[in-house]
Amino acid sequence: MKAARVVRAVAALAAIAFAPAHAAAPLPKLNVDKTQTTVSGLSSGGFMANQLGYAYAGTFKGIGVFAGGPYMCAGHSNYTACMYNATISAGMLSTMQADLNNWSGSANDALANVANQKVYLFVGTSDYTVGPNPMNAVNTQYANNGVPAANRGYVQRSGTAHVFPTDFDSSGNNSCASSASPYISNCGYDGAKAALTQFYGTLNPRNNAPAAANYIEFDQTPFSAGNPGLAATGWAYVPANCAGGAQCRVHVALHGCQQNYATIGDKFIKNTGYSRWADTNSLIVLFPQTRVDSTSRPTAASGSLPNPNGCWDWVGWYGNNFAQKAGTQMAAIKAMVDQVSSGSGGGGSLPAPTGVGTSSATDTSMTIAWSAVSGAASYRVFRGGAQVNGSPVTATSYVDTGLTPATTYAWTVAAVDGNGAQGAMSTAASGTTTGSAPVCFTASNYAHTTAGRAHVGGGYALANGSNQNMGFWNVFVITTLKQTGPNYYVLGSCP
């Protein structure tokens, strides 16, 4: 009896430890264009994105792999043979291809779907955790499965370590040349933009201050099937227009090892740039979350291993079907995508405003006006798909501020009834701000200093004017500087 009480007590403590600290919201059901669902990830998230792209080739139309490896590499070789810049031989790729061929149309979706995908690949030349050689194999594997060169974007960036690359500074980031927590760095290169552009084409300018209310912590337990490697909650970014019923697209962004919420907080969710682009491009972003699993488990080809870094399963911790549709973590992510995509449009019954137009342009503002809608209590104004009015607009015009000079934007308007239900969206009206567009320069930090755009301090390159730290002063670190005034430069990119 005493032993039984101990067992029950341990079980209760385990349940408490794995329960969310507060009641998380259900993952919402939204109006989604299911033909434009995409996925990307870093490191173990890159391996997982690759697995999802092959196994669910009928669902995912775009695949982004940041420093990952080829499909089923660790299904046949010790995981160390798939990273640390190991060479993936033609024989190894042939063995992996046999799995893809054998599972096509059964354990996985039909392999023929892969040829229609758009693929984005990224690795740093100073990445010694995964490295260029495994990524070369990823590129070859996609070529072998029919993805044409025009649909495969492959970037090997000099001076970049095992990190997710951005072009802006965030608190706690590590140096671009250093593989250290949180593995997110200002490398003068917008990785999220590059991947999303590969999938969706030209994007609307990003919003560098996404609304906090658009981040949703949701309950992952309905999807996890009790998997010990999945956290109790995940995160999503839902732009206001998507929450209001507009048809949007879904992108799944997968963190790497040691990047889950329990380890680095919201850094991967907020500091990688995905939400900045999502907010203005009608893009819902899912951020599924893993958790640390210190139990040693048998794997496909690497013996018995724990998962102490909260990695996504690319080595077989949770079953030898880890890379197939039935793999526990694979099926969980697909179920999340299915749920968020299961809603419909609609909302209120008010018609779309007509006569939407722009006027009174300045360098940083534009006036948007429209005809009144009968029954409307207020209006919502959207720029590039993201709502821009914080408080309700009861008039039939709105002045949008904080814009970039010499830039063309598009606005839409929706009426809202007295119950808060949003009606149909108007057609878009475009307008261009006055002034001169900012100029950007992409070069090595050494070249920036010799050109007079930066100076040196303590071995680092510092942008003139803003004094922002650009990283090590050498010819290997590549940075983009945006000139915003006479001899005044900031880290960033031009729209």
N, C-alpha and C positions, 0 to 999 in steps of 0.2 A: 504493500500500500504506500509506503514511504517513497519507494522508487517511482511509483505511478504519479505521486504528487509532484516529485521533482521534474518528471517528464512534462507534466502539464504546465508547470511553472515556466520551464524553459521555452515551451511552445508559445506561452502567452507573451513572454518577453520578446521572442522573435517576431511575433505578430505586431507588437508595439513598435519594435525597431524598424520594421519595413512599412509601417503605415504612414501616410502623409501627415505632416504636422497640422494640417487643417483640411477642411473639406474642399477638394479641388472640383472645378466645374466639369461637367461632361464635355467631351469634344463636340463642338457644334456641327450641325448639318447645314451645308451652305450650297449656294447655286454655283456649280463648278463646270467649266468646260473640260470634260474628261479626256478630250483628245490632246491636251497640252500639259499633261502631268509629267514632272521631271524630278530628278534626284541628284544630289551631289554630296560629297563628304571628304573629310581629311583623314589620312592614315587608316585606322581600322574602319572609320566611316567611309573612306574611299574604297576599301575592299568591299564593304557592305553595299555601297552604291553600285559598284560593278556587279555584284551578285544579284541585286534586285533588278538591274537592267537586263541581265540575261534570263533570269528565272521568270520575271514578269515582263517580258519583252512586249507584250501586247498592251501593257499599261503605261510604262515609262517611255516617253518619246525623246527624252534628253538625259544624258548621263554625264556627271562631272566627277572626275577622280583627281583629287589633290593628294599626291604622294601615297598611292595605293599599289596594288599588285594585281596580276591576272587572275581570272576566274579559276577557282579550285586548285590554286597553287599549293596551299597547305592541306589540301585533301589528299595529296600524294607525296608531299615532301615535308620534312621538318620545317616549321614556320620560319626558322632562321635562313633557310634557302630561298625565301621569298622576300627578304628585306636585307638591310645592311649592304645595299648596292650589289647584291649577289647577281650573277649572270644567270638568266633563265634560258636554258638551252632549247634548241628546236625540238629535241626529244621530249622535254618536259611539256612544251606547248602542245605537242602532238597527243600526249596522254590526257591533258586537260581538254583538248578538242574532242577526244573520244567521248568524254562525259557530256559535252554540249550536244554532240550528235545523238548519243543514245537517249538522252533525256528530252530531246525536242518533241513537243506535243504531248508529253506524258507528265513526267515529274516537273517539267518546265513548260512555259509557253513555246509555241513554234519558233524555232531558231531563225526562220526567215524574217521575222519581225525586226531583228537586230539591224539588218541592212538599212532600215528606214530611220534609225535613230540618229540624233545629233549628239556628238561626243566632244567633251572638253577635258583635256588632260593637262595637269600642271605638276612640275617638280622643280625644286631648287638644285642648282649644281653643288651646293654645300650641304645637301641633305644626305647625311650618312645613316639615318635611321631606316629609311626605305631606299631612296636614291634613284638616280636616272635609269639604271639597268632594269629593275622591275617595271618601271613605267614604260620603258621601251617595249617590254613584253606586252604590256596592256595595249599599247598602240598597235603592235603587230597582231595581237589576238583580234582586235576590232577589224583590222584590215582583212584578216583571214576569214572573217565572218561577214564580209560584204559591205562594211561601212566605207563609202568613198572618201578619198583624201579631203574633198571639199567639205565634208561633214565631220571631219576630225580636226579640232583645234588642239595643238600640242605645244605647250610653252615650257621651256627649260630656262629658268631665270637665274642669272649669275648672282653670286653672293647671297643666295637665299637658302636658309637651313630648313629644318623640318617644322614649318609653320604654315598657318593660313595667312596669305598675304592680303594686306589692305593698303590704302593710301591715306590713312588718317591715324592720328594718335589717340590712344585710349588708355585710361589708367590701368597700370599693372601689366601692360604688354611687355614682351621681351624684345631684344634686338633681332632684326631680320636675319642676322648671321648666326644666331644662337638658338639651338634646339632646347628650349626651356619653357616651363609653365608660364603663361597659359597657352603657348604655342600659337599665338596670334601676334602679328607684327605689322608695323607700318613699313612696308617694303617699297613704297612709291608705286604700287601696282594694286589695282582694285580687282581682286580675284572673284568676288561675288558678281561684279558687273561683267567681267569677262565670260564667266560661265553662263550667266543668264542671257547675255547677248548672243552667245553661240546657240542657245536654245530658242530664243524668242525674237531675235533681230534687234533693231535699234530700240533703245529704251527711252522712256521719258526721264528728264533729269531727276535725280534722287532727292529725297527729303532727309536732310541730315539730323532732323529732330523728330523721329517718329513718336506718335502719341503713346504715352505710357499705358493708356487704357486699352490700346490695341493688342497688348501682350496678354495672352491667356494661359494660365497654368491649368492643364486638364488632367483628368483621371486616366492613367494608362492601364489600370488593372483590368478593365473589361477586355483588353486586347492581348494581355501578356501571357495568358494561360499559366500563370504561376511561375513564369520563367525567372530563375534567381538572378539573371543578369540584367533584368529590366527594372527600372525605378518605378515607384508607385505613381509618379506624375511625370508628364511631359509638358512641352510648351508649344504654343502656336502664336504666330503674328497674323492678325486678321484686320486688314485695312477697313476703315469705316464704311466705304462703299460696298465692300464684300459682305460685311455684317448687315448692311441695309438691303440686301437682296440682289445687288448687281452680279452679273455672271463674272466669275474670276477664274484664275488658274491656280494650280497647287504645285508647290515645290517642296521637296523634303530635303532638309539640311541636316546631315549627320556629323556629329562631333567625333573627334578622335579619342584615343586612350587618354586618360587623365584630363579630359575636357568636359565631363558631365557636370550637371548643375551642382551636385553634392561636393565636387572637388574645386571648381573654379567659379561657382555662382553663375551669374547670367552673362558672363563674358562672351561665350560662343554665341549666345542668342542675340546679344546687342552689339557686340564689337566686331563682328565679321562683315557687316555691311548688308547682309541679306534683307533685313527689315527696311533699310533705307531705300532700297530699290523696290521692294514689295509695295511700300506705301504709295508709290506714284505709278505703279504699273499693274494694279489690280491683281496682285499676287498674294495668295495665302501661303505662308511658310510654316511647315510643321518641323518642330525640333524634338523628335523622340529622344528619350533619355535612358542611358544604361545606369547600372550601379555596380559597385565593387562586389565581387564574388570570390572569396578567399578559399573556397572549397576546391581541393584538387580533383579534377575530373578527367576521365580518359578522352583523348582526342583522336582524330582520324589518323594522323601520321606523326604526332609530336609527343607521344607518351601521355603521362598523366600530368596535368597542369592546372593551377588555379588561374583566376582572372582578376588579379589584385588591382589592375589599373582601370577597370570598368570599360574594357574594349568591346566593340561589337564583335559578334562571333564570325570570324573568318578562318578559325582553326579547328572547329568541331567540338567546342566545350559542351554544347547542348544537343548533340546528336550528329551522326554521320550525314544526315540530310541537311546540314546547316546552310548549304548554298542552293538548295532547291526551294520550290514554292512552299513545301510543307515544313521547312525549317522554322523552329519556334519564333525566332526573332524576325525572320523574313515575313512570316505570316502575320505577325503582330503589326509590323509597319504597313503592310498591305491593307490590313483591316482598318488602321487609322485613316489611310488614304480613302478607302471606300466610305467610311462614315462621314468624313468631312465633305465628301463629294456627293452625298446622298440627298441634299436639300434641293430646293427649287427656287426660282425667282418669285417675284410678287411683292408682297408687303401691302401697302395702301392701294386704293383704287383711283387716286388722283392722276390726271393725265400729265404728260410731260410739259414743262413750260415751253413756250414758243418765243420766237423773237430774241433769242439769246445772242448778245453781241458784246464787243469790247470797245473801250474808248479811253481817252485821257491817260495814255501811256506815259510813264516816266522811266528813269533808269531802274527803279526798284518796285514799281507798283503798276496796277492796271485796274480799271473799273469794269465790272461785268454787270450788265443789266438785262432784264427779261420782262416779258409780259406777265401780268398777274394771272394766277390760276384760281378759279372759283372754288371755294371751300378750303383753301390753303391757310393754315395757321402760321406757317413759317416756311423757310426755304433752306436747303443745304447746297453749298457751293463746293464743287470738286475741281481740283487742278490735277491733271494727269491721273485721274482716278482716285485721288486722296482728298478727303474733306478738308477744307481750309478754314472754314468759319468755326470758331470755338463756341460762341454763343449763338442762339437762334437769330436768323435774319428775317425780320418781319417786313422789310421794305422790298422793293423789286430791283435793287442794285446792291452791289458789294464791292468794296475796294480791297483788292488782294495785295499784300505788301511782302517785303522780304525777298523780292525776285532778283534775278541776276541780269545785269545790263545786256542788251543786244541778244536776247534769248527769246525764242518763240515758245509759247505755252498754249495749252488747250484747256478750256473750262467747260464743265457741264453743270446743270442745275436740276434739282429735284424738289418738288413740293412736299410738305409734311402736313398731315391733317391734325386735328385737335387731339387725337389719341396717340400721336407720335409716330404713326405709320408713314413710311416714305413711299411716295408714288413713283411713277415712271421717270426715267432719266431723260433729260433733253439731249438733242444733238449737240455736238461740240462746237464751240466758237473759239477761234485761235486769235492770238495777238502777240506782237513782238515789242519788248521793252526797248527803250531808247538807250543811247550811250554806246560805249565800245565794249566788245566782248573781252573777257580776260584772256591772257596769253599763257600757255603752258609750255614748259621745257622739260624734256625727259633726257637725262644724261647721268653719267657717273658722278658721285659726289666730288671727285677730284675736278672733273670738267666744270661742274657748277661753280667751284671756287675760282678757277682760272678765268671763267667768263664773267665774274663779278656778281653772281647771283647769291653767293654764300661765302662764309668765312670759316676759319678753323678755330676750334677751342677745345683744348684737352684731348686732341686726337679725333674729335668728332667734327663733322660738317654741320654748320648752323646757318639756317636761312636768313638772308639779309632782311632786316625789318622786323619780322616776327620772332627771329632768334630760335625757331623751332629746331629741335635736334633731328637731323636727317640720318644719323647712324655714322658708322666709321668713315673717316676721310681716306678714301682710297679709290682705285679705278674699278673695283668690283661691285660696290654697292650702287645700284641704279635707283634714282629717285625722280619723281615728278614734282616740279615746283610750279605753282600758279602765281603769276604776277598780278597783284590787286591794286598796286599804286606805284609811284616812282620809287625804285629801289626797295620795294616791299614785296616779299614772297612768302607764300604759305605752302605747306604740304597739301597736295590734293590734285585733282584732275579737272579739266574743263568739260562741261556738258557736251 
